[in-house]
């Protein structure tokens, strides 16, 4: 097989030379020279090619994906539209501010994974923020239209949603790995729904750990991301980053890119941090943040020498809250915290994220370097005072047009002229189609004229709203339209979600 490959390459070189128009003798000489160059570049061809290692790795990837995919979900989020902005419509019949109850909703896509067998699912806060409806879809085709947003935390960008099992149904939680033991260079696999393509698996390695990017933008933000070169794009948010055993080690959250698309660097919340946040949300409705009452900074080279540290690592205490647990325990400015319960602290981010994974009221032992001596300081963790979010009430029933995924405007004489349609036509004109809604999936376009709704005549916007008022999620609707694309009468049918 290898020799056949070489022969093809050699023929290609010969063909190029022949096309240059050389004489026959010169051509043969150049053929031999080119052949020698190719052989020199390719090196010796092994008699036996080792594919066993590659096939073994391939089988490992397949097994990890097979274990994880049944627990991965696609999340479609419906949010209330922004009435003030209206719609940028390219012809005059839509150049007006549409009432909010007539605007199609905003639709966003993300990912998540089953956290436990009670139907709790982990995703990102930014995926479900401001959601009025959350739909969950499994790789096997199961769809849950009314997932509950249990709670979310902007400081960690973690959210928990819940779906209810149907009769005799069970959910398979994704096995949890150990993000602390995940090392730079380890293979990892990202799963989710990038760019709305559907369930997708990509592979790469852990590129770095403990990244702080400043993307959450809050004074209490916790950022200690796992960086990976596994391809992550829009829609991957909330999906799992798993190891070669199919165990989740991170929650895909962000990418660094000048274009907004994959450019080689993706970031995931370590599962140790995400799981603690999820547990708090499930139990308390919010994330309880432990505190010791200090401000810390990373150790610099100069400070390592000044404080007689063994290496450039740890968290330097720059301020102590006189009313906080650290002051009560005797911590002082210029103390250097180098470990928590025996776990080494490399950076100040390690300290904040390490404490965040513990519980309020828990006692921890800090290893502190003071005046060149290492001492042990026990501290009982307090709690950050934060505004506790209220439990989200059930969303109001969306308008008929929001359910259909379109907005309509009256068929006025001006619109008739603009569209070039028959003057005696009765109906309403589609003013805007939500690109992610059911109407778009059925092929409706802006400028289509709706003539009938469920086989009843539509003569006005009020008619459509009245006829669609009783439509529920899951119902199938049938529209007879005049197609703006063909000018013909057509039928469009779809299921309302």
N, C-alpha and C positions, 0 to 999 in steps of 0.2 A: 504493500500500500504506500509506504514511504517513497519507494522508487518511482511509482506512478506520479506522485506529487512532484518529484524533482523533474520528471520528464515533461510534465506540463509547463513547469516554470521555464525549463530550457527552451521549449518550443516557442514560448511567448517572447523570450529574448531574441531568438532567431527571427521571428516574424517582424519584430521591430527593426532589426538590422536590414532585413530584406526590403522593407518599405523605404529604407533610406536611399535605395537605388545604387548599391555597390555592384562592381563587376563580380563574375562568378568566382574567380580565384580569390580575390580580396574577401568576398563574402564568406568563403569556406574558412579562411584564416581567422576572420573575425568571429565566426561561429565557434571555433575551437577556443578562442580566447575568452569569449563570453561564457562558454561552458565551464572553463576552468575557474573563472571568477565566481560563478554561481556555486560551484562545488566548494570553493574556498569559503564563501560566505555561509553556506549551510553547514559546513563541517561534516564529519563522518556520520553516516546514517546508521543508527543502531539496528542490529538484526532483529531485536525484540524490543518493542515499545511497552513501557510499564503504564498500563491504564488502571491497574488495581487500586492504587491510592486515590486517583481521581474518582473512580466509580464508588469507592467507599465513602468519600466525602459527599458525593451526589446522593447516595442513599441516606446519609445522615441528614442532609438538608430536607429530603423528601419526608423522612420520618418526623422531623421537628415540625414541618409545616402541617403534616397530617394530624399530629397531636394538637396543634394550636388552633387550626382553622375552625373546627366546630364551635369553639368558644369565642371567636371574633365576630363582631357585628358591625354593620354599616348603620350610621345614625343620620337620619334626615330631620332637620330642625326647621320648624316654621316659626317665624317671628312677625310681630306686627309691623306693617309698612310705615314709612315715614311720610305722613300726609303733606307736610310742608314742602317737600321737595317736588312733588308731582312726578310726571314722567317726561322724559325728553322725547317727545313724539315728532316725527319728521314731516307731518302734514297737518294743516290747521284744525282738523276736526278734533284733535286731542289736545290742543294748546289751551288747557285750562287746568286748574287745580281740582283733581278728582277727590270727592269726599272720602275720608279714611275708610268707611265701611264698604266702599266700592273698589278699593285698591286691592290687587292681588297681593298675597303675603310675600315676605322675603323668605327665601329658602336657602338653607346652608347644609353642607354635608360634612360628616366627620366619621370617626370610627370609635370603637370601644371594645371591651372584652368582659365576659362574664366573670364576676368576682367570687360569687358563692352560689350555692344551689337554691337559694331563696329568690333568685332573679335579680340580684343587685349587679349593676354593670358600672365599671369604671370608665370614665372618659375625661376630657379636659373641660375646665370651667369655660374657656372661650368657645367651646363647641356649643354648649347649651345655654349660654348667657342670653337672657331676654327671650327665651323660647316660650311660645304659646302652645306648641304641640311638638312632640318628639316621637318619631317613628323608628323602630328598630327592625333590622332585617338580618337574618342569619344566612350563612352560605348555603344551607339546604333549602332556602326559599321561604322559610317561615317569616311572617311579618306581624309586628305588634304596633298598632297605630297610636296608642295612647300611653306611652311610657311616662312614669311619674318622675319628675326631677326631685330627688330626695333632698339634695343640698349640694352646695359647691363652695369652693374656697379660692378666692382670687390670689391669695398669697402663695399658694402652691400650684395654682392652675389645675386643681383636681376637682372633679365633680362625680357624683353618684346618681345614676338613674335606676329605675326599677320597672320590671315587667312582671305581669302576673301569669303563672303557668296555667295552661288549659287542662282539661280533664286528663288525668293519667300522664301528664307531661312532666319532664324534668329538664333541668339545665345543667350543663357540664362546666364547672368553673375551670379557669385556666390555672394550671399549677404555678406556684410562685417560686422563683429562683432567688438567689442571694446576690443582690446588686453590690454588696460590699466586697464580695470575693471576685466579682467580675473584673478582669484585668485588661489593660491596654493591649491590643493585639488579639483578643478573643474574637472568634466568629460570633456574629449575631444576625438575627433575621427580623426584619420589620414587616408587619402585616397590617392591612387596612384597606381603605377605599380611596387611593390617590386619584385626584383629578376626575372623580366620579366614574372611573373605569370599571369598578366592581372589585371584588376581593382579589388582592394582589400580594405577592410575596417577593421581597427583595433581600439580598444578603450583602454583608460587609463585615467590617471588624469594628471593635471599640477603638476609636481614635484618641480619646482622652477622657478623663473623669474630672468631676468637680468644677465644671465650667460655670462661671457666673457671667451672664450676658446683659443683665440690666433690662430685660424685656418685659418683666412683670410690672415694673414701675411703681412699687409701693415700698414704704419704709420697713415694712415687716415681711417683704418678699423673701421667699426661700428659693435660692437658685444654686443647684449643685448638679448640673446636667451631665448625663453620659453623652459624649459626642461620638457619632458613628458616621461612617461613609456608606452605610446601607442607604439606598435611595429612598428619601422621604419627600413627599410633596403635599400640596393642599389636599385635604381629605384624609390624610394619614393621622391627623391630630386625634389623640385619644386612643389610638390603636396600640397594640403591644409590641415591644421589642423583646424577642425571646432568645434564649441560648440554644445550643445544639441539641438539648434535651426537650425543647419545646416549652421551657419554663420562662415565664415573663420576668425580665430583669429591669424593664423600664417602660414608661408610657410616652410614646412619641408625641412631641409637643411643638417643635419649631425647627426651622432651617435657616442657615445663613446663606443668603443669595442676593446678588444684585438684580436679578430678574424676577424674583418671586417663585422660581422653579428650582428644582434640585441642582445644586452646584457643588456637591461633594461633602457638605457638612450638615448633618442633622443632629437634633438634640432630644434627649428623652429624660423624663423625671425618674430617678432611681425608684424601683418598686418599694424599697424599704420606707421611703418617705411617702410615696403615693398610698401605700397600704395603710399606714398609720392615719393619714388624712381621711381615707375612705372609712376606716373603722370609726373614727370620731364622728364623721358625718352621719353614719348609720345609727350610732348610739345616741349622739347628742344633738344632731342637726347642724353642727358647725365644727370646725377644727379647733381644738383646745391647744393653745400655744404655750408650752412651758417657757419660763424665763428665770434667769438668775440675777438680772439687774446690773449688767455691765455693758460697756461699749468696748469692742475689741477691734484690733487691726492686725494685718499679717505681719509676721516677723521679717524684718529686713536684714541684710548682711551686717549692717552697722549695729543693729540691736542684738543680733546673735552674739557679736563680740562683746558688746556692752554688758549684757546680762549673763555672760559666760555660759552660753548654751552649747550643747554638743554639736548641733547642726542648725541650719536655717529652717526652722519649723516651729509651729505653735501659733498661739493667739495672744497678743500683748493686750493686757487690760489698760485702756487709756482713761476710762471713767468708771466710777462705781456709784450706783444709785444708793444714797444713804438709807433709803427705806426698803431696799430690795433684799432678797435672800443672800446675795453675795456679800453685802456689807455685814449682815448678821453672822455670816460664817467666817468673817475676818479677811476677806479678799481685799487687796489694795491695788491702786494704780501702780503700774510697772511690774506687777506679777505677770508671769508668762504661763498660760495654761498649755500643757504639752500632752495631756491625756485625759480621757473621761472613762472611768471604770476600766482602766487598763488599755483602752483603745487609743492609739496614738493620734494626735491632732497635728496635721500637716499645715493647715491654713485656718484662718478665722472662719471661713465658710464651713470647714469640717466641724467646728465647734457648734455653730448655729444649727446646722442640719442634724448633727448628732443629738443635740438636746431636743430638737423638734420631734424626733422619733420616740421620745420618752413621754411619760405621763405626768400631768400636773400632780404635785404632791409626792412624787417619787424622790428618794434620796440618791444622789450620785456622788461619786468621789472624784474630785479633780486633782490631777497631778500638776503641781505648780512649781515653777522655778522662781525662787525669791533670793536675791543676793547670792546667786550662784549655787544655792542649795535646793534640792528637790524635796518638797513636802506634800503631804496628802491633806486635802481640804474637803470634808463632807459638806454638801449643800443640798437643802430640800428645795425642789423646784417650785417656783410660784407660777402664776398664769398672767399672760398679757391680757390687759383689759381691752377688749374689742367690742364693737357693736355686733351683737348677735343677729344674724339674719332671721327674718320671720319665715315660717313655713309657707311655701308657695301655695296659694289657693288654686283650685282647678281653673283652667282657662275658660273664659267665656266662649259660648258657641260662636264660631266664626261665621261671617256673612256667607250667603249663598255663593257670591262671586269669589270669595276667598277659597271656599271649598272646591269650586270648579277650576280655580287657577287662572282666572281671566277677569278683565273689566270690560264693560260695554258702555257705549254712548248712543244717543238717539240717532236715528236715520233721518237727518234734516235735509232740506233741499240742497244746502251747501255741500254736505257730505256726499249726496247723490252725484252732484257735479264733479266733485274731486275724484270720486272712485269710478266715474263713468258707468254707472249702473242704471237700470230701468227706473223711470220716475215713479211708476206705480208699485214698486216693490215695497213690501211691508216687513219690518223686522228691526233688529238692533245690530249695531256694528261693533265688532270686537276691537276695543281700543288698545288693549295691552294683554299679552299672554305671558304668564310666568314661565320662564324657560324650564323650570324644574317641576312644574305642576302637571296634573293629569291631562288638562286640555292640550298642553304642548305635546305631551306624549302621544296624544291621539291625532296630532297633525293640524290643530287649529292655528290660524295665523291672524296677525293684526290686519284688519280690513275685511275679514270674512263677515258675512251678514248672517246672523242667526234667524232662521225663519220659523223653526219649531223646536220645542223643548219637550222631550218625551211624548212626541206625536201630537202636541197641542200647539196652536198658533201663538207666535210671539209678535206683538205689534208695538210694544214699548218696553222701556227699561223696567217699569213697574210690573209688566206681565212676566218678564224673566225672573225677577226677584220673587214674585208670588208663586210661580210654578216651582222654583228651586228651593222654596222655603222649607219644604218637608224632606229635602234630600239629607241623608245621613251618610257618614263615612262608611264605605263599603258598598253603597248603592251603585248600580250601573245606570248611566244616563245616556240618552240618544238625542243627538242634535241634527236637524236638517239645516244645511247652510247653503249660501251662495258663495262658492270659493273665490277668493280674490285672485288666486293664482291662475285658475282656468276659466272663470266666469260661469262654470256649470254648477248645477245643484248637486250636492254631495251629502253623505251621511257620515257623521263621526260619533263613535260610541266609546265610553271609557268608564272605569270604576273610580268613584270619588274616594280620595284618601285624605 
